[in-house]
Structure formats: structure tokens, C-alpha cells
Amino acid sequence: MAIKIGLIGPEGRMGKAISALHPVIPIFKHTPRSPLDCDILIDVSSHKALLENLSAGKPIVIGTTGHLNFAPIQEAAKHLPIFYSANFTLGAAILNETAKLVAKYFAGDIDLIETHHTAKKDAPSGTALHLSKNLQNAKIHSLRSGSTIGEHTIIFNNAEEKLTLSHQVHSREAFAKGALAAARFLLGKPPGLYGMEHLFK
């Protein structure tokens, strides 16, 4: 039986990418959040609509960034299964795990360069902030250029050598596939806050 996915933000770039891969029930800004005829929600709208979207009382995959306060998500996760990720791509998850390993053994300066399209509103990106949590004293550099979908490069540098890790997204389909995988993973889970590390386990 197919999962009935309610998609919050169907008109945006990510919303269109998800809709192209899976049938969805579109939920717009003016759509009442209760009742909703779906099994699970995917939110790719705006962080400003977080409280309204959580009020639906449905399992939810949150793909919005720019959150300054995660307390509402953590509180809602006591009663709902919630999946949050700043980046749903396989490559970004691998980059995060690899960077943590390198940081344990490679002492020196760490520069994190993130590049996105000129219409992206938040800087640094949510992915860059997530990556930096495991990289002590990393300096983040944000670039907004052209139509770049997303690129994150981590440079480890000292007096003797340099090591560079980089991930670039070629298509928003990579994000869309990850968001749908997260929705399938979350369905039937007990209340709690889940992320990409749980999905890969």
C-alpha cells in the first residue's frame, strides 16, 4: 500500500522535485493543518511555518533550514516521530561522517566553504552549520553564486599538508529521494527525533 504523503510547500523547488517522484497531497499556506488525510508530512516550506505544521499532529519529515530555536522540534518529538535533516543527500551524510574521522587525526586549520544559488536566503547553510558541529574551530565561508544547487567543501590544512573533502549536488532529485526515504523510514516509528544517521543504520 502506497504511503499517503502530505507535502507542505509543493510549489517550491524541492516540492516540485518530490512531487515528480511520488504522488503527494499538496498542502499550501492556507490549507488547514487539521484534519489532514495523509499518513505522514514532508515539510519543505519555510522555518517560519514550523509551529503551524507541527500542530497537525502527524509524523513529519522536516526539510527546512534557518531554525534559530530547535526547542519546538525537540518538544514535539516527545509525542511524535520527527525526522529532521538540513541535507537529505547520501553524499552529504557520507561527507559528515568522513569529516568527523579526519578531524580526529588531522590537526590544523579547518575551512568550510559552502556555495548555493543566489536566491538562497539563509547563510551559512543548514548543512554547513551541521557539518561544523563536529569540526572544532572550523571557519565557515558562504558564497551565493548563480544557480548552484549546493556545494560543501572542507579543507584541512597545516604546515605540512592539506586534505580536501568536497560534495556537490547536480540535481535536486538527490534531495527529493532522500526526503522520500526518510518518510518511508519514519512511518510506524515511535515518538522521537530522527536524522540521517538513523536512516543509514
C-alpha positions, 0 to 999 in steps of 0.5 A: 500500500502506497504511503499517503504523503502530505507535502507542505510547500509543493510549489517550491523547488524541492516540492516540485522535485518530490512531487515528480517522484511520488504522488503527494497531497499538496498542502499550501499556506492556507490549507488547514493543518487539521484534519489532514488525510495523509499518513505522514508530512514532508515539510519543505516550506519555510522555518517560519511555518514550523509551529503551524505544521507541527500542530497537525499532529502527524509524523513529519519529515522536516526539510527546512533550514534557518531554525534559530530555536530547535526547542519546538522540534525537540518538544514535539518529538516527545509525542511524535516521530520527527525526522529532521535533516538540513541535507537529505543527500547520501553524499552529504551524510557520507561527507559528515561522517568522513569529516568527523574521522579526519578531524580526529587525526588531522590537526590544523586549520579547518575551512568550510566553504559552502556555495548555493544559488543566489536566491538562497536566503539563509547563510551559512547553510543548514548543512554547513552549520551541521557539518561544523558541529563536529569540526572544532574551530572550523571557519565557515565561508558562504558564497551565493553564486548563480544557480548552484544547487549546493556545494560543501567543501572542507579543507584541512590544512597545516604546515605540512599538508592539506586534505580536501573533502568536497560534495556537490549536488547536480540535481535536486532529485538527490534531495527529493529521494532522500526526503522520500526515504526518510518518510518511508523510514519514519512511518510506524516509528515511535515518538522521537527525533530522527536524522540521517544517521538513523536512516543509514543504520 
